[in-house]
Amino acid sequence: MVKKVVFKLFLLVFVTAVMFGGCAKKNGVTFEGNIWNADGGFLKISILKQSETIFLDSVKIEDGSFSITLPSENAGPDFYVLSLNEKEALTTLASKGERLHLKAPAQNFAANYEISGSKDAELMTQLNRQLTLFADSANHLYGVYVNDNDETLHAEVEAAYVQIKQHHRDFLLRFIQENP
């Protein structure tokens, strides 16, 4: 009889511990992954709010790896900024209970990262890459335009800009339709 009571008590404590332990992870957002050539550096994590960016925490990158779980108050996704320094930062989305896995080189971190573990984060990556492609193309065309006074070349650059702008618009419309 005493063994049954002790066993039931142990089982109750064990189940309670597992439930509360699981809740702690589900109430937060975990960022983990590998950033090569960044040993000893820190990954800084901030959250984007409507009118400000709030620094949350940082994690040391050891042997190329990191892992950190941050509390999350919102049920829906939040925008997070992950940065190695002021020049190397990326924006992603994550929701309470998600575990995002990031792989990237320290150099050109924001341009060459891969992220998994969240459909929203993966979609955000697609948008980031398309926006970067559009901005880089537009900046290149601008450079060509201002560095040459040839009227024919100006007309060609303007036509190329209209094309890339239309391509970008088409991508965004298709993206929204496919991901309501």
C-alpha positions as CSV (number, residue, x, y, z in Angstrom):
1,M,0.0,0.0,0.0
2,V,2.8,2.5,0.9
3,K,4.6,1.6,-2.3
4,K,1.5,2.5,-4.3
5,V,1.2,5.8,-2.6
6,V,4.9,6.6,-3.0
7,F,4.7,5.6,-6.7
8,K,1.6,7.7,-7.3
9,L,3.2,10.6,-5.6
10,F,6.4,10.2,-7.6
11,L,4.4,9.9,-10.8
12,L,2.4,13.1,-10.0
13,V,5.6,15.1,-9.3
14,F,7.2,13.8,-12.5
15,V,4.2,14.6,-14.7
16,T,3.9,18.1,-13.1
17,A,7.6,18.7,-13.7
18,V,7.4,17.6,-17.3
19,M,4.3,19.8,-17.9
20,F,5.9,22.9,-16.4
21,G,9.2,22.3,-18.1
22,G,7.4,22.0,-21.4
23,C,5.5,25.2,-20.8
24,A,8.6,27.1,-20.2
25,K,9.9,26.3,-23.7
26,K,6.4,26.8,-25.3
27,N,6.1,30.3,-23.8
28,G,9.4,31.4,-25.3
29,V,11.1,31.7,-28.7
30,T,14.3,29.7,-29.2
31,F,17.1,30.8,-31.5
32,E,19.8,28.3,-32.2
33,G,22.3,27.5,-34.9
34,N,25.7,27.9,-36.3
35,I,27.6,31.0,-37.4
36,W,31.0,30.2,-38.7
37,N,34.0,32.5,-38.3
38,A,32.3,34.2,-35.4
39,D,33.8,32.3,-32.4
40,G,33.9,34.5,-29.3
41,G,31.5,37.0,-30.8
42,F,27.9,37.7,-29.7
43,L,24.6,37.4,-31.5
44,K,22.4,40.2,-30.3
45,I,18.6,39.8,-30.4
46,S,16.2,42.7,-30.4
47,I,12.5,42.9,-30.9
48,L,10.8,45.4,-33.3
49,K,7.9,47.2,-31.8
50,Q,5.7,49.7,-33.6
51,S,7.8,52.7,-32.7
52,E,11.0,51.3,-31.4
53,T,13.6,48.5,-31.4
54,I,14.1,47.0,-28.0
55,F,17.3,45.0,-27.2
56,L,16.4,41.7,-25.5
57,D,19.6,39.7,-25.0
58,S,22.7,38.4,-26.5
59,V,24.3,35.0,-26.7
60,K,28.0,34.1,-27.1
61,I,28.9,32.1,-30.1
62,E,31.2,29.3,-29.1
63,D,32.7,26.8,-31.6
64,G,30.4,28.4,-34.1
65,S,27.2,27.5,-32.2
66,F,24.7,29.3,-30.1
67,S,21.4,28.7,-28.4
68,I,19.1,31.1,-26.5
69,T,15.4,31.0,-25.4
70,L,13.7,34.3,-24.9
71,P,10.3,34.9,-23.3
72,S,7.5,35.8,-25.7
73,E,4.3,37.6,-24.6
74,N,2.4,37.6,-27.9
75,A,0.5,34.7,-29.3
76,G,1.2,35.8,-32.9
77,P,4.5,36.4,-34.5
78,D,6.9,39.1,-33.5
79,F,9.6,40.7,-35.6
80,Y,13.1,40.0,-34.3
81,V,16.4,41.6,-35.3
82,L,19.4,39.3,-35.1
83,S,22.8,41.1,-35.4
84,L,26.5,40.4,-35.1
85,N,27.3,44.1,-35.4
86,E,25.7,47.3,-36.7
87,K,26.4,46.3,-40.4
88,E,25.4,42.6,-40.2
89,A,21.8,42.3,-39.1
90,L,18.7,40.5,-40.3
91,T,15.0,40.7,-39.5
92,T,12.9,37.6,-39.0
93,L,9.6,36.5,-37.6
94,A,9.0,34.1,-34.7
95,S,6.1,33.0,-32.6
96,K,5.8,31.8,-29.0
97,G,6.9,28.1,-28.8
98,E,8.9,28.1,-32.0
99,R,12.5,27.0,-32.3
100,L,14.4,28.7,-35.2
101,H,17.6,27.3,-36.5
102,L,20.0,29.7,-38.2
103,K,23.0,28.9,-40.3
104,A,25.2,31.7,-41.7
105,P,28.7,32.9,-42.2
106,A,29.8,35.9,-40.0
107,Q,30.9,37.8,-43.2
108,N,27.8,38.9,-45.2
109,F,25.7,37.4,-42.4
110,A,22.5,39.1,-43.4
111,A,22.8,38.2,-47.1
112,N,23.8,34.6,-46.8
113,Y,21.8,33.1,-43.9
114,E,19.5,30.1,-43.9
115,I,16.7,29.8,-41.4
116,S,14.3,27.0,-40.6
117,G,11.8,26.0,-37.9
118,S,9.1,28.5,-38.7
119,K,7.1,29.0,-41.8
120,D,6.8,32.7,-41.1
121,A,10.6,33.0,-40.8
122,E,11.1,31.2,-44.1
123,L,8.6,33.4,-45.8
124,M,10.3,36.5,-44.3
125,T,13.6,35.3,-45.7
126,Q,12.1,35.1,-49.2
127,L,10.8,38.6,-48.8
128,N,14.2,39.9,-47.5
129,R,16.0,38.3,-50.4
130,Q,13.7,39.7,-53.0
131,L,13.9,43.2,-51.5
132,T,17.7,43.0,-51.4
133,L,17.7,41.9,-55.1
134,F,15.5,44.8,-56.1
135,A,17.4,47.4,-54.1
136,D,20.8,46.2,-55.4
137,S,19.5,46.2,-59.0
138,A,18.0,49.7,-58.6
139,N,21.2,51.0,-56.9
140,H,23.3,49.6,-59.8
141,L,21.1,51.2,-62.4
142,Y,21.2,54.5,-60.5
143,G,25.0,54.4,-60.5
144,V,25.0,53.8,-64.2
145,Y,22.5,56.6,-64.8
146,V,24.3,59.3,-62.8
147,N,27.8,58.5,-64.1
148,D,27.0,58.8,-67.8
149,N,25.3,61.7,-69.7
150,D,24.4,59.7,-72.7
151,E,20.7,60.2,-73.5
152,T,20.3,56.8,-75.2
153,L,21.9,55.1,-72.1
154,H,19.6,57.0,-69.8
155,A,16.6,55.7,-71.8
156,E,17.9,52.2,-71.6
157,V,18.5,52.5,-67.8
158,E,15.0,53.9,-67.3
159,A,13.4,51.0,-69.3
160,A,15.5,48.5,-67.2
161,Y,14.3,50.1,-64.0
162,V,10.7,49.9,-65.1
163,Q,11.2,46.2,-65.8
164,I,12.8,45.4,-62.4
165,K,10.1,47.4,-60.7
166,Q,7.4,45.4,-62.5
167,H,9.2,42.1,-61.7
168,H,9.3,43.1,-58.0
169,R,5.7,44.1,-58.0
170,D,4.7,40.8,-59.7
171,F,6.7,38.8,-57.1
172,L,5.0,40.6,-54.2
173,L,1.5,40.1,-55.6
174,R,2.2,36.4,-56.3
175,F,3.7,36.1,-52.8
176,I,0.7,37.6,-51.1
177,Q,-1.7,35.4,-53.1
178,E,0.2,32.2,-52.3
179,N,0.6,33.1,-48.6
180,P,-2.6,34.7,-47.4
